[in-house]
Amino acid sequence: MNWGVFEGLLSGVNKYSTAFGRIWLSLVFIFRLLVYVVAAERVWSDDHKDFDCNTRQPGCTNVCFDHFFPVSHIRLWALQLILVTCPSLLVIMHVAYREAKEQRHRAAGGDNCHRIYPNPGKKRGGLWWTYLLSLVFKAGVDVVFLYIFYRFYRNYTLPRVVKCELPPCPNVVDCFISRPTEKNIFTLFMVVTACICVVLSIIEATYLIGKRCRECLRASSTESCRHSQDCPLSCTEPAGTEGQVFHGVDYKPPTASIPPTASTPPQPPPPHTASTPPTASIPGTLPEEEALS
């Protein structure tokens, strides 16, 4: 193993992780990977060789070992660790893709051009989704392997003696597992660390979602406050127009329909006022003026 490359990968994962992600990383690479490499492989190295059955029947030991140990603990843990750590490497690859894209953009447009990613390692946009999906994938892998271990090895423990009656065994034979107590201790240790990693992944995913929701709520509240500050200035009624109803530009007031006018009828003559009838001249009398003269 090239420890220089391994150290570079660890530093990259640690750089782009949250506080919970750093705790998860320490737990995986110290309490799971190192324990697996240093101790667990040696404990299970003589797994098949020291599996003894009280029979000389050829093939009976191999058949019984395959029945009680369909998949070795070591191989299951190796596959589990590979699948658990791969999503963290995908996050590093996504950040590297952003940095390369930013470099190509700056090389094409110059140093004064607008930057696509001001901070390529900041968890926004696609990188946020990549990081969140990696957490879900890691927790899912650990849960699936915990279920597999439980199905293969009931209660995650190994008995000291197993009874086998599969052919070609002539009858029920007793088979003895080497160092069962030590194997149970390491198995329970790996199971507990896997459960802690699942809890940390769930907490980190909840933290990311909660932080993003809080930022969205804060941005929406800031926008609403800004809108409420601008609204009184634009909605103030002019003086003297309180209580009046104004309509839009396209509003047209209703007009009363006027029926077509016909020819104006002749006005009736004004009524005659009572006038003094003319006095008839009496024969033989003079007018008043002549009489006075």
C-alpha positions as CSV (number, residue, x, y, z in Angstrom):
1,M,0.0,0.0,0.0
2,N,1.3,3.4,-0.9
3,W,0.8,5.4,2.3
4,G,1.6,8.7,0.6
5,V,-1.5,8.3,-1.6
6,F,-3.5,7.0,1.3
7,E,-2.5,10.1,3.4
8,G,-3.5,12.4,0.6
9,L,-6.9,10.8,0.3
10,L,-7.5,11.1,4.0
11,S,-6.5,14.7,4.1
12,G,-8.8,15.5,1.2
13,V,-11.8,13.7,2.8
14,N,-11.1,15.5,6.1
15,K,-10.9,18.9,4.4
16,Y,-14.3,18.7,2.8
17,S,-16.2,17.1,5.7
18,T,-18.1,18.6,8.5
19,A,-17.3,18.0,12.2
20,F,-19.5,14.9,12.3
21,G,-17.8,13.7,9.1
22,R,-14.4,14.0,10.7
23,I,-15.5,12.0,13.7
24,W,-16.9,9.3,11.3
25,L,-13.6,9.3,9.4
26,S,-11.5,8.8,12.5
27,L,-13.8,6.0,13.7
28,V,-13.7,4.2,10.3
29,F,-9.9,4.5,9.6
30,I,-8.7,4.0,13.2
31,F,-11.2,1.7,14.9
32,R,-12.3,-0.3,11.9
33,L,-9.6,-0.3,9.2
34,L,-6.6,-0.6,11.5
35,V,-8.2,-3.2,13.7
36,Y,-9.1,-5.1,10.6
37,V,-5.6,-4.9,9.1
38,V,-3.6,-5.5,12.3
39,A,-5.7,-7.9,14.4
40,A,-8.7,-9.3,12.7
41,E,-6.9,-10.9,9.7
42,R,-4.6,-12.8,12.1
43,V,-7.5,-14.1,14.2
44,W,-9.3,-15.5,11.2
45,S,-6.1,-16.7,9.4
46,D,-6.5,-20.3,10.7
47,D,-10.3,-20.3,10.3
48,H,-10.6,-23.3,8.0
49,K,-7.4,-25.1,9.1
50,D,-8.5,-25.4,12.7
51,F,-12.1,-26.3,12.1
52,D,-12.1,-29.9,13.3
53,C,-14.8,-32.5,13.1
54,N,-14.8,-35.8,14.9
55,T,-14.9,-37.9,11.8
56,R,-12.5,-39.2,9.2
57,Q,-15.0,-39.2,6.4
58,P,-13.5,-37.4,3.4
59,G,-15.2,-34.2,2.5
60,C,-17.3,-34.0,5.6
61,T,-15.2,-31.2,7.2
62,N,-15.3,-29.1,4.1
63,V,-19.0,-29.4,3.7
64,C,-19.7,-28.5,7.3
65,F,-17.4,-25.6,7.2
66,D,-19.1,-24.2,4.1
67,H,-22.5,-24.7,5.7
68,F,-21.7,-22.8,8.9
69,F,-19.3,-20.2,7.3
70,P,-20.8,-19.4,3.9
71,V,-18.8,-16.1,3.8
72,S,-15.8,-15.4,5.9
73,H,-16.0,-12.5,8.4
74,I,-12.8,-11.1,6.9
75,R,-14.1,-11.0,3.3
76,L,-17.4,-9.4,4.4
77,W,-15.6,-6.7,6.4
78,A,-13.2,-6.0,3.5
79,L,-16.1,-5.6,1.1
80,Q,-18.0,-3.5,3.7
81,L,-15.0,-1.1,4.2
82,I,-14.5,-0.7,0.5
83,L,-18.2,0.2,-0.1
84,V,-18.3,2.5,2.9
85,T,-15.3,4.6,1.9
86,C,-16.0,4.9,-1.8
87,P,-18.6,7.7,-1.4
88,S,-16.1,9.9,0.4
89,L,-13.8,9.5,-2.6
90,L,-16.6,10.5,-4.9
91,V,-16.9,13.8,-2.9
92,I,-13.2,14.4,-3.5
93,M,-13.6,13.7,-7.2
94,H,-16.5,16.1,-7.4
95,V,-14.4,18.9,-5.8
96,A,-11.5,18.1,-8.2
97,Y,-13.9,18.3,-11.2
98,R,-15.0,21.7,-10.0
99,E,-11.5,23.0,-9.6
100,A,-10.5,21.7,-13.1
101,K,-13.6,23.3,-14.6
102,E,-12.7,26.6,-12.9
103,Q,-9.2,26.5,-14.1
104,R,-10.3,25.9,-17.7
105,H,-12.8,28.8,-17.4
106,R,-10.1,31.2,-16.1
107,A,-7.7,30.0,-18.8
108,A,-10.2,30.8,-21.5
109,G,-11.6,34.1,-20.2
110,G,-8.6,35.5,-18.3
111,D,-8.0,36.1,-14.6
112,N,-10.6,39.0,-14.5
113,C,-13.5,36.9,-15.7
114,H,-16.4,35.9,-13.6
115,R,-15.7,32.8,-11.5
116,I,-18.0,29.8,-11.8
117,Y,-17.2,28.5,-8.4
118,P,-15.9,31.1,-6.0
119,N,-15.2,28.3,-3.5
120,P,-15.1,24.9,-5.2
121,G,-15.1,23.0,-1.9
122,K,-18.2,24.7,-0.5
123,K,-21.1,22.4,-0.3
124,R,-23.6,24.1,-2.6
125,G,-25.5,22.9,-5.6
126,G,-24.5,19.6,-7.0
127,L,-21.7,19.1,-4.4
128,W,-24.3,19.4,-1.6
129,W,-26.4,16.6,-3.1
130,T,-23.3,14.5,-3.7
131,Y,-22.3,14.8,-0.1
132,L,-25.8,14.1,1.2
133,L,-26.2,11.0,-1.1
134,S,-22.8,9.8,0.1
135,L,-24.0,9.9,3.7
136,V,-27.2,8.0,2.8
137,F,-25.2,5.4,0.9
138,K,-22.7,4.9,3.7
139,A,-25.4,4.4,6.3
140,G,-27.3,2.1,3.9
141,V,-24.2,-0.1,3.3
142,D,-23.6,-0.5,7.0
143,V,-27.2,-1.4,7.7
144,V,-27.2,-4.0,4.9
145,F,-24.0,-5.6,6.1
146,L,-25.2,-5.7,9.7
147,Y,-28.3,-7.5,8.5
148,I,-26.2,-10.0,6.5
149,F,-24.0,-10.7,9.5
150,Y,-27.1,-11.3,11.6
151,R,-28.6,-13.7,9.1
152,F,-25.4,-15.7,8.7
153,Y,-24.3,-15.7,12.3
154,R,-27.2,-15.5,14.7
155,N,-26.8,-12.7,17.4
156,Y,-23.3,-12.0,15.9
157,T,-21.8,-14.7,17.9
158,L,-20.1,-18.1,17.1
159,P,-20.7,-21.2,19.1
160,R,-17.9,-23.4,20.4
161,V,-19.4,-26.6,18.9
162,V,-21.7,-27.1,15.9
163,K,-23.5,-30.3,14.9
164,C,-23.4,-31.2,11.3
165,E,-25.4,-34.0,9.6
166,L,-24.9,-33.1,5.9
167,P,-23.8,-35.7,3.4
168,P,-21.2,-37.1,3.0
169,C,-21.0,-37.2,6.8
170,P,-22.1,-40.7,8.0
171,N,-24.0,-39.4,11.0
172,V,-24.4,-36.3,13.2
173,V,-20.8,-35.1,13.9
174,D,-19.5,-32.5,16.2
175,C,-17.3,-29.7,14.7
176,F,-15.2,-27.4,16.8
177,I,-14.5,-23.7,15.9
178,S,-11.1,-22.4,16.7
179,R,-10.8,-19.4,19.2
180,P,-14.6,-18.7,19.3
181,T,-14.4,-16.2,22.2
182,E,-11.7,-14.1,20.6
183,K,-13.7,-14.0,17.3
184,N,-16.9,-13.0,19.2
185,I,-15.1,-10.1,20.8
186,F,-13.8,-8.8,17.5
187,T,-17.2,-9.4,15.8
188,L,-19.0,-7.4,18.5
189,F,-16.4,-4.7,18.3
190,M,-16.9,-4.3,14.5
191,V,-20.7,-4.4,14.9
192,V,-20.7,-1.7,17.6
193,T,-18.4,0.6,15.5
194,A,-20.6,0.1,12.4
195,C,-23.7,1.1,14.4
196,I,-21.9,4.2,15.7
197,C,-21.0,5.1,12.1
198,V,-24.6,4.7,11.0
199,V,-25.7,7.0,13.8
200,L,-23.1,9.6,12.8
201,S,-24.1,9.5,9.2
202,I,-27.7,10.1,10.1
203,I,-26.8,13.0,12.4
204,E,-24.6,14.6,9.7
205,A,-27.4,14.2,7.1
206,T,-29.9,15.8,9.5
207,Y,-27.4,18.6,10.3
208,L,-27.0,19.3,6.5
209,I,-30.7,19.3,5.8
210,G,-31.5,21.5,8.9
211,K,-28.7,24.0,8.0
212,R,-30.0,24.3,4.5
213,C,-33.6,24.8,5.6
214,R,-32.5,27.4,8.1
215,E,-30.6,29.3,5.4
216,C,-33.6,29.2,3.1
217,L,-35.9,30.5,5.8
218,R,-33.5,33.2,6.7
219,A,-33.2,34.3,3.1
220,S,-37.0,34.3,2.7
221,S,-37.5,36.3,5.9
222,T,-34.8,38.8,4.8
223,E,-36.6,39.2,1.5
224,S,-40.0,39.7,3.1
225,C,-38.5,42.3,5.5
226,R,-37.0,44.1,2.6
227,H,-40.3,44.0,0.8
228,S,-42.2,45.3,3.8
229,Q,-39.7,48.2,4.2
230,D,-40.2,49.2,0.5
231,C,-44.0,48.8,0.5
232,P,-45.0,51.8,2.6
233,L,-43.1,54.2,0.4
234,S,-44.7,53.0,-2.8
235,C,-48.2,52.5,-1.3
236,T,-48.6,55.9,0.5
237,E,-51.8,57.6,-0.5
238,P,-51.6,61.2,-1.7
239,A,-53.0,63.9,0.5
240,G,-56.7,64.4,0.1
241,T,-57.4,61.1,-1.5
242,E,-58.0,59.0,1.6
243,G,-61.0,56.7,1.2
244,Q,-61.2,57.1,-2.5
245,V,-61.3,54.1,-4.8
246,F,-58.8,54.2,-7.7
247,H,-59.0,51.8,-10.6
248,G,-56.4,50.6,-13.0
249,V,-55.3,52.3,-16.2
250,D,-57.6,50.1,-18.3
251,Y,-60.6,50.8,-16.2
252,K,-63.5,52.4,-18.2
253,P,-66.4,53.8,-16.2
254,P,-69.8,52.5,-17.2
255,T,-71.7,54.9,-19.5
256,A,-75.6,55.2,-19.4
257,S,-77.2,54.2,-22.6
258,I,-79.1,57.2,-24.1
259,P,-82.0,56.2,-26.4
260,P,-82.1,57.7,-29.8
261,T,-83.8,61.1,-29.7
262,A,-86.9,61.6,-31.8
263,S,-88.0,64.9,-33.3
264,T,-88.9,67.4,-30.6
265,P,-92.7,67.7,-30.3
266,P,-94.1,71.2,-30.7
267,Q,-94.4,73.1,-27.5
268,P,-98.0,73.8,-26.5
269,P,-98.9,77.5,-26.5
270,P,-98.7,79.2,-23.2
271,P,-102.0,79.6,-21.5
272,H,-103.7,83.0,-22.1
273,T,-103.9,85.3,-19.1
274,A,-107.1,87.0,-18.3
275,S,-107.2,90.4,-20.0
276,T,-109.7,93.2,-19.8
277,P,-112.1,92.9,-22.8
278,P,-112.1,95.9,-25.0
279,T,-114.9,98.4,-24.2
280,A,-117.3,99.0,-26.9
281,S,-118.1,102.6,-27.8
282,I,-121.6,103.7,-26.8
283,P,-123.4,105.6,-29.4
284,G,-124.0,109.2,-28.5
285,T,-121.0,109.4,-26.0
286,L,-117.7,111.0,-26.6
287,P,-114.5,109.7,-25.6
288,E,-113.2,110.7,-22.3
289,E,-110.4,112.9,-23.6
290,E,-112.7,114.8,-25.9
291,A,-115.2,115.3,-23.1
292,L,-112.5,116.8,-20.9
293,S,-111.4,119.1,-23.7
